[in-house]
Every structure is written in structure tokens, then in C-alpha cells.
Amino acid sequence: MKKKLHLEGMSCMHCVKHVHDALIELNGVKNVNVDLDSESAVVEYDDDAAISDIQLKDAVQDAGYDVISIENV
């Protein structure tokens, strides 16, 4: 499964790393690609890893950034 998160508040590569590290730590996440220019992150995770949109949003917010929307990819 893949989800694309539209983010707000990132301004540098340190921000990208914070978001990446927060999302990759979630159980079942296989890959995270964070893009500063588009202020988005694509999260790929195991189909059987019941990761909710709320968990994704909480992880990003705990890192200090806002999630504007989440969509299935």
C-alpha cells in the first residue's frame, strides 16, 4: 500500500529528515520518500500493517509539521 501525505511547514533538508525519520519508524513501513519542493511524502507499507491515516498524521505532527491531506496512491 502507498499513501501520499501533503505537508506544510518544511523549509530545509533537516525538515525532510525529521519527517522521514518519524514515518519510517512506524511498524510495517517499508519506504518513505519525502520531497521538499512539493512538500509531500509518499509512504509505502506492508498491506497487512494496519497503519491508519491518524497514525501517519500523528507521526508527522509529533515531528513538528502539519499534514494537509492524505491520499491513496
MIFI-269499 format. One record per residue: residue in three letters; x, y, z of N, C-alpha, C, O in turn. Coordinates in nm, 4 decimals. Example, Ala and Ser with C-alpha at 12.3 -4.5 7.8 and 13.67 -1.06 7.14 Angstrom:
BEGIN
PT  residuo      n_px      n_py      n_pz     ca_px     ca_py     ca_pz      c_px      c_py      c_pz      o_px      o_py      o_pz
PT      ALA    1.3190   -0.5690    0.7800    1.2300   -0.4500    0.7800    1.3200   -0.3300    0.7800    1.4236   -0.3319    0.8465
PT      SER    1.2850   -0.2250    0.7080    1.3670   -0.1060    0.7140    1.2900    0.0030    0.7870    1.3409    0.1138    0.8039
END
This chain:
BEGIN
PT  residuo      n_px      n_py      n_pz     ca_px     ca_py     ca_pz      c_px      c_py      c_pz      o_px      o_py      o_pz
PT      MET    0.0841   -0.1175    0.0000    0.0000    0.0000    0.0000    0.0887    0.1238    0.0000    0.1995    0.1236    0.0536
PT      LYS    0.0367    0.2294   -0.0616    0.1069    0.3569   -0.0633    0.0090    0.4684   -0.0302   -0.1070    0.4669   -0.0716
PT      LYS    0.0591    0.5648    0.0454   -0.0177    0.6847    0.0768    0.0700    0.8054    0.0485    0.1912    0.8018    0.0699
PT      LYS    0.0081    0.9120    0.0002    0.0794    1.0375   -0.0225    0.0263    1.1397    0.0760   -0.0939    1.1652    0.0832
PT      LEU    0.1181    1.1978    0.1518    0.0837    1.2981    0.2508    0.1239    1.4351    0.1970    0.2374    1.4540    0.1534
PT      HIS    0.0323    1.5291    0.2001    0.0608    1.6668    0.1615    0.0887    1.7416    0.2915    0.0056    1.7460    0.3822
PT      LEU    0.2091    1.8007    0.2977    0.2589    1.8555    0.4230    0.2728    2.0072    0.4170    0.2675    2.0686    0.3105
PT      GLU    0.2909    2.0650    0.5353    0.3149    2.2078    0.5459    0.4151    2.2314    0.6574    0.4094    2.1668    0.7620
PT      GLY    0.5068    2.3243    0.6346    0.5992    2.3621    0.7401    0.7435    2.3218    0.7169    0.8308    2.3598    0.7949
PT      MET    0.7711    2.2454    0.6111    0.9093    2.2060    0.5835    0.9791    2.3182    0.5070    0.9227    2.3760    0.4140
PT      SER    1.1035    2.3484    0.5477    1.1753    2.4558    0.4805    1.3175    2.4184    0.4402    1.3841    2.4952    0.3708
PT      CYS    1.3651    2.3009    0.4831    1.5033    2.2637    0.4531    1.5176    2.1110    0.4570    1.4226    2.0384    0.4862
PT      MET    1.6377    2.0657    0.4270    1.6618    1.9219    0.4248    1.6589    1.8602    0.5652    1.6354    1.7402    0.5797
PT      HIS    1.6825    1.9408    0.6670    1.6694    1.8889    0.8038    1.5230    1.8545    0.8327    1.4933    1.7553    0.8994
PT      CYS    1.4329    1.9374    0.7818    1.2895    1.9106    0.7959    1.2533    1.7792    0.7261    1.1789    1.6974    0.7801
PT      VAL    1.3068    1.7607    0.6063    1.2829    1.6382    0.5300    1.3267    1.5166    0.6109    1.2552    1.4167    0.6178
PT      LYS    1.4440    1.5255    0.6719    1.4956    1.4141    0.7520    1.4070    1.3883    0.8731    1.3815    1.2727    0.9068
PT      HIS    1.3595    1.4939    0.9392    1.2719    1.4751    1.0558    1.1441    1.4015    1.0173    1.1013    1.3095    1.0870
PT      VAL    1.0833    1.4424    0.9056    0.9606    1.3779    0.8596    0.9895    1.2331    0.8201    0.9154    1.1422    0.8577
PT      HIS    1.0967    1.2120    0.7445    1.1336    1.0764    0.7032    1.1526    0.9863    0.8243    1.0967    0.8768    0.8303
PT      ASP    1.2312    1.0321    0.9203    1.2607    0.9503    1.0377    1.1357    0.9197    1.1190    1.1222    0.8099    1.1730
PT      ALA    1.0447    1.0153    1.1282    0.9209    0.9943    1.2032    0.8334    0.8879    1.1368    0.7733    0.8052    1.2054
PT      LEU    0.8265    0.8899    1.0050    0.7400    0.7957    0.9332    0.8021    0.6567    0.9209    0.7313    0.5565    0.9305
PT      ILE    0.9328    0.6497    0.8998    0.9974    0.5198    0.8797    0.9941    0.4359    1.0072    1.0068    0.3137    1.0009
PT      GLU    0.9773    0.5000    1.1221    0.9733    0.4278    1.2491    0.8410    0.3555    1.2736    0.8330    0.2694    1.3612
PT      LEU    0.7376    0.3897    1.1974    0.6093    0.3228    1.2162    0.6212    0.1763    1.1751    0.6802    0.1440    1.0721
PT      ASN    0.5654    0.0901    1.2556    0.5730   -0.0536    1.2321    0.5055   -0.0906    1.1000    0.3880   -0.0604    1.0790
PT      GLY    0.5808   -0.1562    1.0111    0.5260   -0.2003    0.8827    0.5639   -0.1112    0.7660    0.5440   -0.1495    0.6507
PT      VAL    0.6187    0.0083    0.7933    0.6593    0.0980    0.6851    0.7860    0.0442    0.6201    0.8845    0.0145    0.6878
PT      LYS    0.7819    0.0320    0.4859    0.8953   -0.0218    0.4109    0.9807    0.0875    0.3481    1.1026    0.0734    0.3379
PT      ASN    0.9173    0.1958    0.3062    0.9898    0.3013    0.2361    0.9173    0.4345    0.2549    0.7944    0.4397    0.2602
PT      VAL    0.9958    0.5420    0.2649    0.9408    0.6768    0.2750    1.0217    0.7659    0.1812    1.1447    0.7657    0.1846
PT      ASN    0.9515    0.8418    0.0978    1.0164    0.9381    0.0093    0.9557    1.0753    0.0373    0.8391    1.0998    0.0064
PT      VAL    1.0350    1.1641    0.0957    0.9886    1.2978    0.1307    1.0460    1.3961    0.0300    1.1663    1.3951    0.0041
PT      ASP    0.9609    1.4813   -0.0272    1.0035    1.5785   -0.1269    0.9797    1.7200   -0.0752    0.8660    1.7594   -0.0492
PT      LEU    1.0879    1.7955   -0.0606    1.0790    1.9315   -0.0074    1.0057    2.0244   -0.1031    0.9232    2.1049   -0.0598
PT      ASP    1.0345    2.0145   -0.2332    0.9750    2.1057   -0.3308    0.8230    2.0971   -0.3354    0.7542    2.1989   -0.3420
PT      SER    0.7718    1.9757   -0.3319    0.6260    1.9591   -0.3384    0.5628    1.9498   -0.1991    0.4410    1.9371   -0.1861
PT      GLU    0.6461    1.9563   -0.0963    0.6005    1.9420    0.0428    0.5080    1.8214    0.0568    0.3929    1.8323    0.0992
PT      SER    0.5634    1.7055    0.0194    0.4849    1.5828    0.0272    0.5739    1.4667    0.0693    0.6967    1.4741    0.0647
PT      ALA    0.5081    1.3604    0.1102    0.5777    1.2373    0.1456    0.4957    1.1199    0.0946    0.3739    1.1159    0.1121
PT      VAL    0.5631    1.0245    0.0316    0.4978    0.9012   -0.0107    0.5473    0.7911    0.0821    0.6674    0.7670    0.0951
PT      VAL    0.4514    0.7250    0.1462    0.4819    0.6196    0.2425    0.4351    0.4873    0.1850    0.3186    0.4724    0.1482
PT      GLU    0.5262    0.3911    0.1775    0.4929    0.2570    0.1303    0.5022    0.1623    0.2493    0.6020    0.1607    0.3215
PT      TYR    0.3968    0.0835    0.2687    0.3954   -0.0081    0.3825    0.3292   -0.1396    0.3464    0.2562   -0.1498    0.2478
PT      ASP    0.3566   -0.2408    0.4290    0.3003   -0.3743    0.4079    0.1484   -0.3680    0.4084    0.0882   -0.2947    0.4868
PT      ASP    0.0871   -0.4460    0.3195   -0.0590   -0.4491    0.3113   -0.1234   -0.4915    0.4428   -0.2319   -0.4446    0.4770
PT      ASP   -0.0574   -0.5792    0.5156   -0.1171   -0.6283    0.6397   -0.0791   -0.5434    0.7615   -0.1199   -0.5744    0.8735
PT      ALA   -0.0024   -0.4380    0.7406    0.0308   -0.3462    0.8508   -0.0805   -0.2437    0.8608   -0.0879   -0.1517    0.7793
PT      ALA   -0.1647   -0.2584    0.9573   -0.2831   -0.1733    0.9702   -0.2445   -0.0332    1.0171   -0.2692    0.0047    1.1316
PT      ILE   -0.1828    0.0433    0.9254   -0.1431    0.1808    0.9570   -0.2568    0.2735    0.9148   -0.2982    0.2740    0.7989
PT      SER   -0.3054    0.3498    1.0080   -0.4171    0.4399    0.9798   -0.3657    0.5786    0.9398   -0.2507    0.6137    0.9659
PT      ASP   -0.4526    0.6552    0.8769   -0.4188    0.7934    0.8431   -0.3870    0.8725    0.9695   -0.3016    0.9611    0.9681
PT      ILE   -0.4550    0.8408    1.0767   -0.4315    0.9103    1.2035   -0.2901    0.8838    1.2540   -0.2245    0.9751    1.3041
PT      GLN   -0.2422    0.7597    1.2414   -0.1054    0.7276    1.2834   -0.0032    0.8040    1.1999    0.0955    0.8548    1.2533
PT      LEU   -0.0264    0.8122    1.0698    0.0633    0.8866    0.9822    0.0648    1.0338    1.0203    0.1708    1.0951    1.0329
PT      LYS   -0.0543    1.0891    1.0383   -0.0664    1.2309    1.0743   -0.0008    1.2596    1.2090    0.0706    1.3589    1.2231
PT      ASP   -0.0243    1.1739    1.3075    0.0343    1.1930    1.4406    0.1867    1.1890    1.4356    0.2529    1.2677    1.5033
PT      ALA    0.2427    1.0981    1.3562    0.3883    1.0872    1.3463    0.4481    1.2153    1.2894    0.5499    1.2640    1.3386
PT      VAL    0.3852    1.2694    1.1863    0.4341    1.3932    1.1252    0.4172    1.5106    1.2212    0.5073    1.5932    1.2356
PT      GLN    0.3028    1.5175    1.2862    0.2792    1.6276    1.3796    0.3725    1.6206    1.4993    0.4162    1.7242    1.5494
PT      ASP    0.4035    1.5010    1.5459    0.4988    1.4853    1.6558    0.6383    1.5338    1.6152    0.7169    1.5759    1.7001
PT      ALA    0.6687    1.5276    1.4848    0.7965    1.5766    1.4345    0.7950    1.7285    1.4152    0.8989    1.7894    1.3898
PT      GLY    0.6764    1.7889    1.4274    0.6673    1.9349    1.4209    0.6118    1.9930    1.2923    0.6295    2.1119    1.2656
PT      TYR    0.5442    1.9105    1.2112    0.4944    1.9571    1.0823    0.3457    1.9247    1.0702    0.2923    1.8432    1.1455
PT      ASP    0.2802    1.9893    0.9751    0.1362    1.9710    0.9573    0.1060    1.8863    0.8350    0.1735    1.8959    0.7325
PT      VAL    0.0035    1.8032    0.8475   -0.0459    1.7233    0.7354   -0.1730    1.7909    0.6845   -0.2706    1.8047    0.7582
PT      ILE   -0.1712    1.8326    0.5592   -0.2852    1.8994    0.4985   -0.3881    1.7965    0.4505   -0.5083    1.8119    0.4723
PT      SER   -0.3381    1.6912    0.3845   -0.4273    1.5856    0.3357   -0.3475    1.4582    0.3133   -0.2248    1.4602    0.3042
PT      ILE   -0.4202    1.3473    0.3047   -0.3615    1.2168    0.2779   -0.4455    1.1494    0.1698   -0.5684    1.1487    0.1762
PT      GLU   -0.3764    1.0923    0.0697   -0.4483    1.0235   -0.0373   -0.3835    0.8888   -0.0662   -0.2637    0.8702   -0.0448
PT      ASN   -0.4639    0.7959   -0.1149   -0.4115    0.6658   -0.1586   -0.3405    0.6845   -0.2917   -0.3852    0.7615   -0.3767
PT      VAL   -0.2306    0.6143   -0.3089   -0.1536    0.6240   -0.4338   -0.1594    0.4891   -0.5034   -0.1017    0.4726   -0.6109
END
